[in-house]
Amino acid sequence: MGTRSLLWDITKKYFTVGLIGLTVSDRYASIVSVRGSSMSPAFNPRSDTNDYVLVEKFCLDKYRFSHGDVVVFSSPSNHKEKHIKRIIGLPGDWIGTPNMDDVLKVPEGHFWVEGDNSVSSLDSRSFGPIPLGLIRGRVTHVVWPPQRMGRVERETNQRPLSSLQDRPEFY
């Protein structure tokens, strides 16, 4: 009877720890592997290693994001895939890219995201603005490898943006 009781106690403890871990990773924060070179040099500056990043999810409460934030989101074409990109445009911003002949207004409830390495990035230039509902969290820190540990900075110098108020009116 003692072995059975010990096994039951161990099972309860592991189950409790698992539930707490699942709740934390679902609601508050998680660690995600960054694969590929689309965000290089910010992540994976060397092609032989993957960076691991801390993703906070408090920003999802009221969708508090800024230009330059790095976010994790579900792919618009395959919900099982997760992408990591930088926010270039917020709702109401006008976006123009070198590959586009026209400017595009980011619709309400959407973001424009791009990878730092535009040559190898599948981003809003390919699939358009992404809905806010696909965002899974904001990347705040690199946690692995140890020599790259640190805070992820917002970078907004990729391309100047103009807000709707700065856009000239044509009648």
DSSP file with accessible surface (Angstrom, degrees, kcal/mol):
  #  RESIDUE AA STRUCTURE BP1 BP2  ACC     N-H-->O    O-->H-N    N-H-->O    O-->H-N    TCO  KAPPA ALPHA  PHI   PSI    X-CA   Y-CA   Z-CA
    1    1 A M     >        0   0  191      0, 0.0     4,-2.1     0, 0.0     5,-0.2   0.000 360.0 360.0 360.0 -30.9    0.0    0.0    0.0
    2    2 A G  H  >  +     0   0   58      1,-0.2     4,-2.2     2,-0.2     5,-0.1   0.891 360.0  48.7 -65.5 -39.2    2.9    2.4    0.7
    3    3 A T  H  > S+     0   0  106      2,-0.2     4,-2.6     1,-0.2    -1,-0.2   0.915 110.9  50.4 -67.6 -41.2    4.3    2.2   -2.9
    4    4 A R  H  > S+     0   0  189      2,-0.2     4,-2.2     1,-0.2    -2,-0.2   0.906 111.4  47.9 -63.6 -41.6    0.8    2.8   -4.3
    5    5 A S  H  X S+     0   0   63     -4,-2.1     4,-2.5     2,-0.2    -1,-0.2   0.905 111.5  50.8 -66.0 -40.5    0.4    5.9   -2.1
    6    6 A L  H  X S+     0   0  102     -4,-2.2     4,-2.4     2,-0.2    -2,-0.2   0.929 111.0  48.3 -63.7 -44.5    3.9    7.2   -3.0
    7    7 A L  H  X S+     0   0  103     -4,-2.6     4,-2.6     1,-0.2    -2,-0.2   0.901 111.4  50.4 -61.9 -41.1    3.1    6.8   -6.8
    8    8 A W  H  X S+     0   0  155     -4,-2.2     4,-2.5     2,-0.2    -2,-0.2   0.924 110.6  49.2 -63.9 -43.3   -0.2    8.6   -6.3
    9    9 A D  H  X S+     0   0   63     -4,-2.5     4,-2.1     2,-0.2    -2,-0.2   0.922 112.9  47.1 -62.0 -43.5    1.5   11.5   -4.5
   10   10 A I  H  X S+     0   0   70     -4,-2.4     4,-2.6     2,-0.2     5,-0.2   0.929 111.8  50.9 -64.1 -43.0    4.1   11.8   -7.2
   11   11 A T  H  X S+     0   0   78     -4,-2.6     4,-2.5     1,-0.2    -2,-0.2   0.921 110.0  49.5 -61.5 -44.1    1.5   11.7   -9.9
   12   12 A K  H  X S+     0   0   95     -4,-2.5     4,-2.5     2,-0.2    -1,-0.2   0.919 111.7  48.9 -62.2 -42.3   -0.6   14.4   -8.2
   13   13 A K  H  X S+     0   0  146     -4,-2.1     4,-2.6     2,-0.2     5,-0.2   0.933 113.3  45.4 -65.4 -46.0    2.5   16.7   -7.9
   14   14 A Y  H  X S+     0   0  172     -4,-2.6     4,-2.4     2,-0.2    -1,-0.2   0.896 113.2  51.0 -64.9 -38.3    3.6   16.2  -11.5
   15   15 A F  H  X S+     0   0  135     -4,-2.5     4,-2.5    -5,-0.2    -2,-0.2   0.931 111.5  47.7 -64.0 -43.2    0.0   16.8  -12.7
   16   16 A T  H  X S+     0   0   73     -4,-2.5     4,-2.5     2,-0.2     5,-0.2   0.935 112.7  48.1 -62.9 -46.6   -0.3   20.0  -10.6
   17   17 A V  H  X S+     0   0   99     -4,-2.6     4,-2.8     1,-0.2    -1,-0.2   0.913 111.6  51.6 -61.8 -40.5    3.1   21.3  -11.9
   18   18 A G  H  X S+     0   0   43     -4,-2.4     4,-2.6    -5,-0.2    -2,-0.2   0.920 110.0  48.0 -62.8 -43.7    2.0   20.5  -15.4
   19   19 A L  H  X S+     0   0   84     -4,-2.5     4,-2.4     2,-0.2    -2,-0.2   0.914 113.1  47.8 -64.2 -41.7   -1.3   22.4  -15.1
   20   20 A I  H  X S+     0   0  101     -4,-2.5     4,-2.6     2,-0.2    -2,-0.2   0.938 112.9  49.0 -64.6 -45.1    0.4   25.4  -13.6
   21   21 A G  H  X S+     0   0   39     -4,-2.8     4,-2.5    -5,-0.2     5,-0.2   0.910 111.7  49.1 -60.6 -42.4    3.1   25.3  -16.4
   22   22 A L  H  X S+     0   0  112     -4,-2.6     4,-1.9    -5,-0.2    -1,-0.2   0.918 111.6  49.3 -64.3 -41.5    0.4   25.0  -19.1
   23   23 A T  H  X S+     0   0   69     -4,-2.4     4,-2.6     2,-0.2     5,-0.4   0.930 112.0  48.1 -64.2 -43.9   -1.6   27.9  -17.6
   24   24 A V  H  X>S+     0   0   66     -4,-2.6     4,-2.4     1,-0.2     5,-2.3   0.944 114.2  45.6 -62.6 -46.8    1.5   30.1  -17.4
   25   25 A S  H  <5S+     0   0   44     -4,-2.5    -1,-0.2    -5,-0.2    -2,-0.2   0.822 117.8  44.4 -70.5 -25.1    2.6   29.4  -21.0
   26   26 A D  H  <5S+     0   0  101     -4,-1.9    -2,-0.2    -5,-0.2    -1,-0.2   0.872 128.7  21.6 -83.8 -36.3   -1.0   29.9  -22.3
   27   27 A R  H  <5S+     0   0  162     -4,-2.6    -3,-0.2    -5,-0.2    -2,-0.2   0.767 132.6  17.1-104.7 -32.0   -1.9   33.1  -20.3
   28   28 A Y  T  <5S-     0   0  108     -4,-2.4    29,-2.8    -5,-0.4    30,-0.5   0.830 113.7 -22.4-116.7 -52.9    1.3   34.9  -19.3
   29   29 A A  E   < -A   56   0A  28     -5,-2.3    -1,-0.4    27,-0.2     2,-0.3  -0.988  46.7-178.3-162.2 156.0    4.6   34.0  -21.0
   30   30 A S  E     -A   55   0A  27     25,-1.8    25,-3.3    -2,-0.3     2,-0.5  -0.961  28.1-115.8-151.8 167.8    6.3   31.2  -22.9
   31   31 A I  E     -A   54   0A 107     -2,-0.3     2,-0.4    23,-0.2    23,-0.2  -0.938  32.9-171.9-111.5 131.5    9.6   30.4  -24.5
   32   32 A V  E     -A   53   0A  39     21,-2.5    21,-2.8    -2,-0.5     2,-0.3  -0.959  21.5-126.0-127.7 141.6    9.7   30.0  -28.3
   33   33 A S  E     -A   52   0A  20     -2,-0.4     2,-0.6    19,-0.2    19,-0.2  -0.686  19.6-142.4 -84.0 136.3   12.4   28.9  -30.7
   34   34 A V  E     -A   51   0A   7     17,-3.3    17,-0.6    -2,-0.3     2,-0.3  -0.899  23.2-173.3-100.6 119.2   13.2   31.2  -33.6
   35   35 A R        +     0   0  184     -2,-0.6     3,-0.3    15,-0.1     4,-0.1  -0.856  40.8  18.5-113.8 148.2   14.0   29.3  -36.8
   36   36 A G  S    S-     0   0   50     -2,-0.3     3,-0.2     1,-0.2    85,-0.1  -0.197  83.3 -86.1  89.7 179.6   15.2   30.6  -40.1
   37   37 A S  S >  S+     0   0   56     83,-0.2     3,-1.4     1,-0.1    83,-0.2   0.262  88.1 106.6-112.9  11.1   16.9   33.8  -41.1
   38   38 A S  T 3  S+     0   0   19     -3,-0.3    79,-2.8     1,-0.3    78,-0.2   0.768  89.1  39.9 -66.9 -22.2   13.9   36.1  -41.7
   39   39 A M  T >> S+     0   0    3     77,-0.2     4,-1.8    76,-0.2     3,-0.9   0.232  94.7 161.6-109.0  13.2   14.7   38.1  -38.5
   40   40 A S  T <4  +     0   0   26     -3,-1.4     4,-0.1     1,-0.3    -3,-0.1  -0.515  56.2  25.4 -72.2 139.9   18.4   38.1  -38.9
   41   41 A P  T 34 S+     0   0   97      0, 0.0    -1,-0.3     0, 0.0     3,-0.1  -0.986 124.0  52.3 -91.5  -2.6   20.5   39.9  -37.5
   42   42 A A  T <4 S+     0   0   25     -3,-0.9     2,-0.3     1,-0.2    -2,-0.2   0.913 126.5  18.0 -60.5 -41.6   18.1   40.5  -34.6
   43   43 A F  S  < S+     0   0    2     -4,-1.8    -1,-0.2     1,-0.2    -4,-0.1  -0.971 131.5   9.6-129.8 148.3   17.6   36.7  -34.1
   44   44 A N        +     0   0    8     -2,-0.3    -1,-0.2    -4,-0.1    -4,-0.1   0.933  62.0 171.4  52.6  55.6   19.8   33.8  -35.4
   45   45 A P  S    S+     0   0   59      0, 0.0     2,-0.4     0, 0.0    -1,-0.1   0.838  71.5  52.6 -65.1 -27.1   22.7   36.0  -36.6
   46   46 A R  S >  S-     0   0  127      3,-0.1     3,-1.1     1,-0.1     0, 0.0  -0.900  82.7-142.1-106.1 137.0   24.6   32.7  -37.2
   47   47 A S  T 3  S+     0   0  128     -2,-0.4   -11,-0.1     1,-0.2    -1,-0.1   0.628  92.6  67.8 -75.2  -9.9   22.8   30.1  -39.3
   48   48 A D  T 3  S+     0   0  114      2,-0.0     2,-0.3     0, 0.0    -1,-0.2   0.540  99.7  48.6 -90.9  -3.6   24.0   27.1  -37.2
   49   49 A T    <   -     0   0   43     -3,-1.1     2,-0.4    96,-0.0    -3,-0.1  -0.953  69.7-136.6-133.8 154.7   22.1   28.0  -34.1
   50   50 A N        -     0   0   59     -2,-0.3     2,-0.2   -15,-0.1   -15,-0.1  -0.897  20.1-134.2-105.9 137.9   18.5   28.9  -33.1
   51   51 A D  E     -A   34   0A   0    -17,-0.6   -17,-3.3    -2,-0.4     2,-0.4  -0.623  12.0-146.3 -83.0 149.5   17.7   31.7  -30.7
   52   52 A Y  E     -AB  33 144A  90     92,-2.6    91,-3.0    -2,-0.2    92,-1.5  -0.972  20.2-166.9-115.5 133.3   15.1   31.0  -28.0
   53   53 A V  E     -AB  32 142A   0    -21,-2.8   -21,-2.5    -2,-0.4     2,-0.5  -0.876  22.7-120.4-124.8 153.0   13.0   34.0  -26.9
   54   54 A L  E     -AB  31 141A  53     87,-2.9    86,-2.6    -2,-0.3    87,-0.9  -0.804  26.3-160.2 -90.2 127.7   10.6   34.9  -24.1
   55   55 A V  E     -AB  30 139A   2    -25,-3.3   -25,-1.8    -2,-0.5     2,-0.3  -0.950   2.7-157.4-113.5 115.5    7.2   35.8  -25.3
   56   56 A E  E     -AB  29 138A  29     82,-2.7    82,-2.4    -2,-0.6   -27,-0.2  -0.728   7.8-167.8 -92.6 146.6    5.0   37.9  -23.0
   57   57 A K    >   +     0   0   36    -29,-2.8     3,-1.3    -2,-0.3     4,-0.2   0.337  64.3  95.1-117.3   6.2    1.2   37.7  -23.4
   58   58 A F  G >  S+     0   0  117    -30,-0.5     3,-1.6     1,-0.3     4,-0.4   0.802  77.0  68.5 -65.5 -27.5    0.0   40.6  -21.2
   59   59 A C  G 3>>S+     0   0    1      1,-0.3     5,-1.7     2,-0.2     4,-0.6   0.709  86.9  67.8 -64.7 -18.3    0.0   42.8  -24.3
   60   60 A L  G <45S+     0   0   47     -3,-1.3    -1,-0.3     1,-0.2    -2,-0.2   0.670  78.8  81.8 -76.3 -15.4   -2.9   40.7  -25.6
   61   61 A D  T <45S-     0   0  116     -3,-1.6    -1,-0.2    -4,-0.2    -2,-0.2   0.934 121.6  -2.5 -56.2 -49.7   -5.2   42.1  -22.9
   62   62 A K  T  45S-     0   0  146     -3,-0.4    -1,-0.2    -4,-0.4    -2,-0.2   0.093 103.4-105.4-130.3  22.0   -5.9   45.3  -24.7
   63   63 A Y  T  <5 -     0   0  101     -4,-0.6     2,-1.0     1,-0.2    -3,-0.2   0.945  50.4-179.7  50.9  56.9   -3.7   44.8  -27.8
   64   64 A R      < +     0   0  127     -5,-1.7     2,-0.3    -6,-0.1    -1,-0.2  -0.775  17.3 146.9 -90.4 100.8   -1.1   47.3  -26.7
   65   65 A F        -     0   0   20     -2,-1.0     2,-0.3    -5,-0.0     3,-0.0  -0.925  27.4-160.4-132.8 159.2    1.6   47.3  -29.4
   66   66 A S    >   -     0   0   45     -2,-0.3     3,-1.9    24,-0.0    21,-0.2  -0.899  39.2 -77.4-133.4 164.1    3.9   49.9  -30.9
   67   67 A H  T 3  S+     0   0   59     -2,-0.3    21,-0.2     1,-0.2     3,-0.1  -0.367 118.5  26.5 -57.1 136.1    5.9   50.3  -34.1
   68   68 A G  T 3  S+     0   0    2     19,-2.9    87,-0.9     1,-0.3    -1,-0.2   0.287  84.1 138.6  92.2 -11.1    9.0   48.1  -33.9
   69   69 A D    <   -     0   0    5     -3,-1.9    18,-3.2    85,-0.2     2,-0.5  -0.436  50.7-134.0 -64.0 142.2    7.6   45.5  -31.5
   70   70 A V  E     -C   86   0A   3     69,-0.5    69,-2.9    16,-0.2     2,-0.3  -0.876  32.3-174.7 -97.0 126.6    8.5   41.9  -32.4
   71   71 A V  E     -CD  85 138A   0     14,-2.9    14,-2.0    -2,-0.5     2,-0.4  -0.870  26.2-136.4-125.3 154.9    5.5   39.7  -32.2
   72   72 A V  E     +CD  84 137A   6     65,-2.6    64,-3.6    -2,-0.3    65,-1.1  -0.926  35.5 168.1-104.0 133.6    4.6   36.0  -32.6
   73   73 A F  E     -CD  83 135A   0     10,-2.3    10,-2.9    -2,-0.4     2,-0.3  -0.978  38.4-103.1-144.9 157.4    1.5   35.3  -34.6
   74   74 A S  E     -C   82   0A   3     60,-2.4     8,-0.2    -2,-0.3     5,-0.2  -0.609  49.4-101.5 -77.4 139.8   -0.3   32.4  -36.2
   75   75 A S        -     0   0    4      6,-2.6     6,-0.1     3,-0.7    -1,-0.1  -0.357  21.0-135.9 -61.2 136.8    0.2   32.2  -40.0
   76   76 A P  S    S+     0   0   60      0, 0.0     3,-0.2     0, 0.0    -1,-0.1   0.790 105.5  41.3 -64.6 -24.3   -2.8   33.5  -41.9
   77   77 A S  S    S+     0   0  104      1,-0.3     2,-0.3     2,-0.0    -2,-0.1   0.682 127.7  24.6 -98.3 -19.9   -2.6   30.5  -44.3
   78   78 A N    >   -     0   0   60      3,-0.1     3,-2.1    -3,-0.1    -3,-0.7  -0.801  63.0-160.6-147.9 101.9   -1.9   27.7  -41.7
   79   79 A H  T 3  S+     0   0  135     -2,-0.3    -1,-0.1     1,-0.3    -4,-0.0   0.667  89.9  63.9 -61.6 -16.4   -3.0   28.2  -38.1
   80   80 A K  T 3  S+     0   0  162     -6,-0.1     2,-0.3     2,-0.0    -1,-0.3   0.723  89.6  81.1 -79.9 -19.7   -0.5   25.6  -36.9
   81   81 A E    <   -     0   0   86     -3,-2.1    -6,-2.6    -6,-0.1     2,-0.4  -0.675  66.5-156.1 -87.7 140.0    2.5   27.6  -38.1
   82   82 A K  E     -C   74   0A 108     -2,-0.3     2,-0.3    -8,-0.2    -8,-0.2  -0.929   7.9-164.9-114.1 140.2    3.8   30.4  -35.9
   83   83 A H  E     -C   73   0A  29    -10,-2.9   -10,-2.3    -2,-0.4     2,-0.5  -0.905  11.3-148.7-120.9 152.8    5.8   33.4  -37.3
   84   84 A I  E     +C   72   0A  16     -2,-0.3     2,-0.3   -12,-0.2   -12,-0.2  -0.988  34.7 147.4-122.1 119.6    8.0   36.0  -35.6
   85   85 A K  E     -C   71   0A   7    -14,-2.0   -14,-2.9    -2,-0.5     2,-0.4  -0.930  45.1-102.6-144.7 170.1    8.1   39.4  -37.3
   86   86 A R  E     -CE  70 114A   1     28,-2.4    28,-2.3    -2,-0.3     2,-0.5  -0.766  34.8-116.5-100.0 138.5    8.4   43.1  -36.5
   87   87 A I  E     + E   0 113A   1    -18,-3.2   -19,-2.9    -2,-0.4    26,-0.2  -0.624  39.2 165.5 -75.1 121.6    5.4   45.4  -36.5
   88   88 A I  E     +     0   0A  11     24,-3.2     2,-0.4    -2,-0.5    25,-0.2   0.731  64.2  31.2-103.5 -35.8    5.9   48.0  -39.2
   89   89 A G  E     - E   0 112A   0     23,-2.0    23,-2.6   -23,-0.1    -1,-0.3  -0.988  61.9-159.8-134.2 136.2    2.4   49.4  -39.4
   90   90 A L    >   -     0   0   34     -2,-0.4     3,-2.5    21,-0.2    16,-0.3  -0.579  52.6 -62.6 -99.5 167.4   -0.4   49.9  -36.9
   91   91 A P  T 3  S+     0   0   40      0, 0.0    17,-0.2     0, 0.0    -1,-0.2  -0.253 126.7  21.0 -53.3 130.7   -4.1   50.3  -37.8
   92   92 A G  T 3  S+     0   0    9     14,-2.9    72,-0.2     1,-0.3     2,-0.1   0.232  93.7 127.2  94.1 -13.4   -4.6   53.5  -39.8
   93   93 A D    <   -     0   0   13     -3,-2.5    13,-3.2    70,-0.2     2,-0.5  -0.431  57.9-128.7 -74.7 153.5   -0.9   53.8  -41.0
   94   94 A W  E     -GH 105 162B  52     68,-2.1    68,-0.9    11,-0.2     2,-0.4  -0.896  26.4-163.4-102.1 128.9    0.0   54.1  -44.6
   95   95 A I  E     +G  104   0B   0      9,-3.5     9,-2.8    -2,-0.5     2,-0.4  -0.940  14.2 176.1-118.7 136.2    2.6   51.6  -45.8
   96   96 A G        -     0   0   28     -2,-0.4     7,-0.1     7,-0.2     5,-0.1  -0.997   8.4-170.1-135.5 128.9    4.7   51.7  -49.0
   97   97 A T    >   -     0   0    8      5,-0.5     3,-1.7    -2,-0.4     5,-0.1  -0.833  36.7-112.0-115.2 158.3    7.3   49.1  -49.8
   98   98 A P  T 3  S+     0   0  114      0, 0.0    -1,-0.1     0, 0.0     0, 0.0   0.812 118.5  52.2 -57.0 -28.5    9.9   49.1  -52.5
   99   99 A N  T 3  S+     0   0  132      2,-0.0     2,-0.4    -3,-0.0    -3,-0.0   0.563  98.6  78.0 -85.5  -9.4    8.1   46.2  -54.2
  100  100 A M    <   -     0   0   62     -3,-1.7    25,-0.0     1,-0.1     0, 0.0  -0.826  62.7-156.5-104.5 140.5    4.8   47.9  -54.2
  101  101 A D  S    S+     0   0  174     -2,-0.4     2,-0.3    -5,-0.1    -1,-0.1   0.587  80.1  40.4 -84.8 -11.6    3.8   50.7  -56.7
  102  102 A D  S    S-     0   0  119     -5,-0.1    -5,-0.5    -7,-0.0     2,-0.3  -0.818  83.9-109.0-131.6 167.0    1.2   52.1  -54.4
  103  103 A V        -     0   0   48     -2,-0.3     2,-0.4    -7,-0.1    -7,-0.2  -0.719  29.2-151.3 -96.0 155.8    0.7   52.8  -50.7
  104  104 A L  E     -G   95   0B  60     -9,-2.8    -9,-3.5    -2,-0.3     2,-0.5  -0.983   9.4-134.8-130.7 135.6   -1.7   50.8  -48.6
  105  105 A K  E     -G   94   0B  85     -2,-0.4   -11,-0.2   -11,-0.2   -12,-0.1  -0.797  25.4-124.9 -89.7 128.7   -3.6   51.8  -45.5
  106  106 A V        -     0   0    0    -13,-3.2   -14,-2.9    -2,-0.5     3,-0.1  -0.604  33.6-125.8 -72.0 121.0   -3.5   49.3  -42.7
  107  107 A P    >   -     0   0   55      0, 0.0     3,-1.4     0, 0.0   -14,-0.1  -0.238  30.9 -85.8 -67.5 158.1   -7.1   48.5  -41.9
  108  108 A E  T 3  S+     0   0  144      1,-0.3     3,-0.1   -17,-0.2   -18,-0.0  -0.347 117.1  27.3 -57.8 142.1   -8.6   48.8  -38.4
  109  109 A G  T 3  S+     0   0   31      1,-0.3    23,-2.6    -3,-0.1    24,-0.3   0.619 108.9  93.3  79.1  13.5   -8.0   45.6  -36.4
  110  110 A H  E <   -I  131   0C  55     -3,-1.4     2,-0.3    21,-0.3    -1,-0.3  -0.920  55.8-151.9-135.5 161.0   -4.8   44.6  -38.4
  111  111 A F  E     -I  130   0C   6     19,-2.4    19,-2.8    -2,-0.3     2,-0.5  -0.928  15.8-134.1-126.0 155.6   -1.0   45.1  -38.3
  112  112 A W  E     -E   89   0A   6    -23,-2.6   -24,-3.2    -2,-0.3   -23,-2.0  -0.956  32.0-175.4-107.1 121.4    1.6   45.2  -41.0
  113  113 A V  E     +E   87   0A   0     -2,-0.5    11,-2.4    15,-0.3    12,-0.3  -0.917   8.5 177.0-121.6 146.0    4.6   43.0  -40.1
  114  114 A E  E     -E   86   0A   7    -28,-2.3   -28,-2.4    -2,-0.3     2,-0.2  -0.992  29.0-115.3-143.4 151.1    7.9   42.4  -41.8
  115  115 A G        -     0   0    2     -2,-0.3   -76,-0.2   -30,-0.2     3,-0.1  -0.513  25.2-124.5 -79.5 153.2   11.0   40.4  -41.2
  116  116 A D  S    S+     0   0   31      1,-0.2     2,-0.9    -2,-0.2   -77,-0.2   0.810 107.9  57.5 -67.4 -29.9   14.3   42.2  -40.6
  117  117 A N  S >  S-     0   0   47    -79,-2.8     3,-1.3     1,-0.2    -1,-0.2  -0.770  72.1-176.0-102.0  88.3   15.9   40.3  -43.4
  118  118 A S  G >  S+     0   0   67     -2,-0.9     3,-0.9     1,-0.3    -1,-0.2   0.738  73.8  67.0 -63.4 -22.2   13.6   41.2  -46.3
  119  119 A V  G 3  S+     0   0  132      1,-0.2    -1,-0.3    -3,-0.1   -81,-0.1   0.862 114.7  26.2 -67.5 -33.7   15.3   38.9  -48.7
  120  120 A S  G <  S+     0   0   53     -3,-1.3     2,-0.5   -83,-0.2    -1,-0.2  -0.114  97.1 113.4-122.9  38.3   14.2   35.7  -46.9
  121  121 A S    <   -     0   0   16     -3,-0.9     2,-0.8    -6,-0.1     4,-0.1  -0.939  48.5-158.2-119.8 128.9   11.0   36.8  -45.1
  122  122 A L        +     0   0   89     -2,-0.5     2,-0.2     3,-0.1    -2,-0.0  -0.906  50.2 125.0 -96.4 108.6    7.5   35.6  -45.7
  123  123 A D  S >> S-     0   0    1     -2,-0.8     3,-2.4    -5,-0.1     4,-2.1  -0.603  74.9 -44.7-147.0-157.8    5.5   38.5  -44.2
  124  124 A S  H 3> S+     0   0    1    -11,-2.4     4,-2.0     1,-0.3   -10,-0.1   0.742 124.6  67.0 -61.1 -23.0    2.8   41.1  -44.9
  125  125 A R  H 34 S+     0   0   63    -12,-0.3    -1,-0.3     2,-0.2   -11,-0.1   0.787 112.7  34.1 -66.7 -22.3    4.4   41.9  -48.3
  126  126 A S  H <4 S+     0   0   77     -3,-2.4    -2,-0.2     2,-0.2    -1,-0.2   0.850 136.5  18.7 -95.6 -45.1    3.3   38.3  -49.2
  127  127 A F  H  < S-     0   0   58     -4,-2.1    -3,-0.2     1,-0.3    -2,-0.2   0.355 100.5-126.3-114.9   6.0    0.0   37.8  -47.3
  128  128 A G     <  -     0   0   19     -4,-2.0    -1,-0.3    -5,-0.3   -15,-0.3  -0.218  58.7 -13.7  82.8-174.3   -1.1   41.4  -46.5
  129  129 A P        -     0   0   33      0, 0.0   -17,-0.2     0, 0.0    -6,-0.0  -0.317  69.4-132.0 -61.8 145.3   -2.0   42.9  -43.1
  130  130 A I  E     -I  111   0C   0    -19,-2.8   -19,-2.4     1,-0.0     2,-0.1  -0.816  19.6-111.3-102.9 141.5   -2.6   40.4  -40.3
  131  131 A P  E >   -I  110   0C  50      0, 0.0     3,-1.9     0, 0.0     4,-0.4  -0.374  22.2-123.0 -66.5 144.9   -5.6   40.4  -38.0
  132  132 A L  G >  S+     0   0   33    -23,-2.6     3,-1.7     1,-0.3   -22,-0.1   0.831 108.3  69.0 -54.7 -33.1   -5.0   41.3  -34.4
  133  133 A G  G 3  S+     0   0   43    -24,-0.3    -1,-0.3     1,-0.3   -23,-0.1   0.671  91.0  60.0 -65.0 -15.9   -6.6   38.0  -33.4
  134  134 A L  G <  S+     0   0   38     -3,-1.9   -60,-2.4   -61,-0.1    -1,-0.3   0.615  79.0 107.2 -86.3 -12.4   -3.7   36.1  -34.9
  135  135 A I  E <   - D   0  73A   2     -3,-1.7   -62,-0.3    -4,-0.4     3,-0.1  -0.492  43.4-178.8 -69.4 132.2   -1.1   37.7  -32.5
  136  136 A R  E     -     0   0A 100    -64,-3.6     2,-0.3     1,-0.4   -63,-0.2   0.525  56.7 -50.2-108.7 -12.4    0.1   35.3  -29.8
  137  137 A G  E     - D   0  72A   0    -65,-1.1   -65,-2.6   -78,-0.1     2,-0.4  -0.885  53.6 -85.1 159.2 172.6    2.4   37.6  -27.9
  138  138 A R  E     -BD  56  71A  34    -82,-2.4   -82,-2.7    -2,-0.3     2,-0.4  -0.904  35.7-125.6-109.8 134.7    5.3   40.1  -27.9
  139  139 A V  E     +B   55   0A   5    -69,-2.9   -69,-0.5    -2,-0.4   -84,-0.2  -0.655  36.3 164.6 -78.2 127.0    9.0   39.0  -27.9
  140  140 A T  E     +     0   0A  21    -86,-2.6    12,-2.9    -2,-0.4     2,-0.3   0.723  55.4  16.5-114.3 -33.4   10.8   40.7  -25.0
  141  141 A H  E     -BF  54 151A  64    -87,-0.9   -87,-2.9    10,-0.3     2,-0.5  -0.994  59.2-127.9-144.5 148.6   14.1   38.9  -24.4
  142  142 A V  E     +BF  53 150A  10      8,-3.0     8,-1.9    -2,-0.3   -89,-0.3  -0.861  28.6 176.8 -88.2 126.3   16.5   36.5  -26.0
  143  143 A V  E     +     0   0A  40    -91,-3.0   -90,-0.2    -2,-0.5     6,-0.2   0.538  48.7  73.4-110.3 -11.0   17.0   33.7  -23.4
  144  144 A W  E    S+B   52   0A 139    -92,-1.5   -92,-2.6     1,-0.1    -1,-0.3  -0.956  75.3  39.2-156.9 139.8   19.3   31.3  -25.3
  145  145 A P  S >  S-     0   0   10      0, 0.0     3,-2.0     0, 0.0     4,-0.4   0.522  80.0-132.7 -74.3 159.0   22.1   31.1  -26.3
  146  146 A P  G >  S+     0   0   66      0, 0.0     3,-1.3     0, 0.0    -2,-0.0   0.830 102.4  58.3 -55.9 -37.8   23.7   32.6  -23.2
  147  147 A Q  G 3  S+     0   0  137      1,-0.3    -3,-0.0     3,-0.0     0, 0.0   0.673 110.3  45.0 -70.1 -12.7   26.1   34.9  -25.1
  148  148 A R  G <  S+     0   0   72     -3,-2.0    -1,-0.3     2,-0.0    -6,-0.2   0.357  80.9 134.0-109.3   4.1   23.0   36.6  -26.7
  149  149 A M    <   +     0   0  114     -3,-1.3     2,-0.3    -4,-0.4    -6,-0.2  -0.265  35.3  92.2 -55.9 137.2   20.8   36.9  -23.6
  150  150 A G  E    S-F  142   0A  34     -8,-1.9    -8,-3.0     2,-0.0     2,-0.1  -0.888  73.9 -50.4 158.8 175.2   19.2   40.2  -23.3
  151  151 A R  E     -F  141   0A 158     -2,-0.3     2,-0.6   -10,-0.2   -10,-0.3  -0.439  47.5-125.0 -73.6 143.5   16.3   42.5  -24.0
  152  152 A V        -     0   0   22    -12,-2.9     2,-0.2    -2,-0.1   -82,-0.1  -0.809  30.0-143.2 -90.0 120.9   14.9   42.8  -27.5
  153  153 A E        -     0   0  121     -2,-0.6     2,-0.4     1,-0.1   -12,-0.0  -0.573  13.6-113.7 -86.4 148.8   14.9   46.4  -28.5
  154  154 A R        -     0   0  137     -2,-0.2     2,-0.5   -85,-0.1   -85,-0.2  -0.653  30.3-163.5 -75.1 131.4   12.2   48.1  -30.6
  155  155 A E        +     0   0   79    -87,-0.9     3,-0.2    -2,-0.4   -87,-0.0  -0.974  21.8 163.3-120.0 117.7   13.6   49.1  -34.0
  156  156 A T        +     0   0   93     -2,-0.5     3,-0.4     1,-0.1    -1,-0.1   0.248  53.1  92.0-115.5  11.7   11.5   51.6  -35.9
  157  157 A N        +     0   0  134      1,-0.2    -1,-0.1   -89,-0.1    -2,-0.0   0.289  56.2  96.3 -92.6  13.9   14.1   52.8  -38.3
  158  158 A Q  S    S-     0   0   62      1,-0.3    -1,-0.2    -3,-0.2    -2,-0.1   0.926 101.7 -14.8 -69.7 -45.5   13.3   50.3  -41.1
  159  159 A R  S    S-     0   0   46     -3,-0.4    -1,-0.3   -71,-0.1   -62,-0.0  -0.924  74.0-108.2-159.4 131.6   11.0   52.6  -43.1
  160  160 A P        -     0   0  126      0, 0.0     2,-0.3     0, 0.0    -3,-0.1  -0.359  35.7-156.8 -64.3 143.4    9.3   55.9  -42.3
  161  161 A L        -     0   0   53    -66,-0.1     2,-0.4   -68,-0.0   -66,-0.1  -0.862   6.5-150.8-117.1 153.3    5.6   55.7  -41.7
  162  162 A S  B     -H   94   0B  39    -68,-0.9   -68,-2.1    -2,-0.3     2,-0.1  -0.981  15.1-135.9-122.7 138.7    3.0   58.3  -42.0
  163  163 A S    >>  -     0   0   33     -2,-0.4     3,-0.8   -70,-0.2     4,-0.8  -0.356  34.1 -97.7 -83.0 172.4   -0.2   58.3  -40.1
  164  164 A L  G >4 S+     0   0   64      1,-0.3     3,-0.8   -72,-0.2    -1,-0.1   0.870 124.0  56.8 -59.2 -34.9   -3.6   59.0  -41.5
  165  165 A Q  G 34 S+     0   0  159      1,-0.2    -1,-0.3     3,-0.0    -3,-0.0   0.819 105.6  50.7 -68.6 -29.4   -3.4   62.6  -40.3
  166  166 A D  G <4 S+     0   0  115     -3,-0.8    -1,-0.2     2,-0.1    -2,-0.2   0.618  88.0 100.6 -82.5 -11.9   -0.1   63.2  -42.2
  167  167 A R  S << S-     0   0   73     -4,-0.8     2,-0.0    -3,-0.8    -3,-0.0  -0.587  80.6-117.4 -77.5 127.8   -1.6   61.9  -45.4
  168  168 A P        -     0   0   78      0, 0.0     2,-0.4     0, 0.0    -1,-0.1  -0.360  24.9-124.6 -65.7 145.2   -2.6   64.7  -47.8
  169  169 A E        -     0   0  127     -2,-0.0     2,-0.5     2,-0.0     0, 0.0  -0.717  20.3-159.0 -88.5 138.4   -6.3   64.8  -48.7
  170  170 A F              0   0  164     -2,-0.4     0, 0.0     0, 0.0     0, 0.0  -0.974 360.0 360.0-118.5 130.6   -7.2   64.8  -52.4
  171  171 A Y              0   0  248     -2,-0.5    -2,-0.0     0, 0.0     0, 0.0  -0.834 360.0 360.0-114.5 360.0  -10.6   66.1  -53.4
